Amino acid sequence: MKDFSYITNSHPSFIEGMYQQFLNDANSVDPDLKKF
């Protein structure tokens, strides 16, 4: 199992921004974030 502690320790607005970026273009985010 991969360690996703870096995600849970992130600021919610950062996670929301990454999610919006993913929705706009799934290839624009790191492949590990796609799994998350």
Helices and strands as residue ranges (DSSP letters): H 5-8, H 12-24, G 26-28, H 31-35
